[in-house]
């Protein structure tokens, strides 16, 4: 399996050092690895599973990524819908493991593989491969609006520091997004990093699926960067009642969170935050 980071040589230019007469220096630098992952899906039995999606991701937790992707896209409902999921070597790249082969359980419908609607996702966009807005929308099985979760705003304000402290690969590269799933008392349940923020969320959701934790009632999901429509949708599909981001949400993210009855927090920085929907879940001491 590939590594999350790799080393490259760089020329380090320091203009203040140059003004003092010191020349630029060459040194090694750590970069986040970005490689394609192909997800193949099909029923049990002989024959090759059909390619469903290709996503640019950071290697690691690839089974969770595939399972989370299938769940958040509405293609499976639970871990019982998957018979097996395993990494395998691609025919063109026999020495790398950039293919996940998913065998569906008996009775689970095989996803359509119409080329016009196949998924291709980059590390920056989780839904840009879909053919239409209608294809983007999926609806959750879980009544998130009914989740009785309430948490102190003080607890939510502490989550970014907890997330940052657990980001080991980010410390080396500075180039990875993170998604962290927290319990109602602020304990970190799982953290995943990836060059794609949507991949990081899928890895968290896939972990939860395989741990039989869905729906994620009473949990909080924190993402680095912004809260986009696709991240809000993925959180809803997993039954998360509170999604927080260190940066801004989009209008579609806020609209979807309101529709789902989800709490959406943005600009979570220091001791301030903006609550866009579901403010009843946050308590503030006078």
Helices and strands as residue ranges (DSSP letters): E 5-12, H 15-19, E 25-32, E 35-43, E 50-57, H 62-72, G 79-81, E 82-88, E 99-104, G 115-117, E 119-121, H 133-136, G 144-146, E 151-152, H 153-165, H 168-173, E 177-182, E 188-194, H 197-210, E 220-223, H 229-237, E 242-245, H 251-260, E 263-269, E 272-277, G 279-281, E 282-283
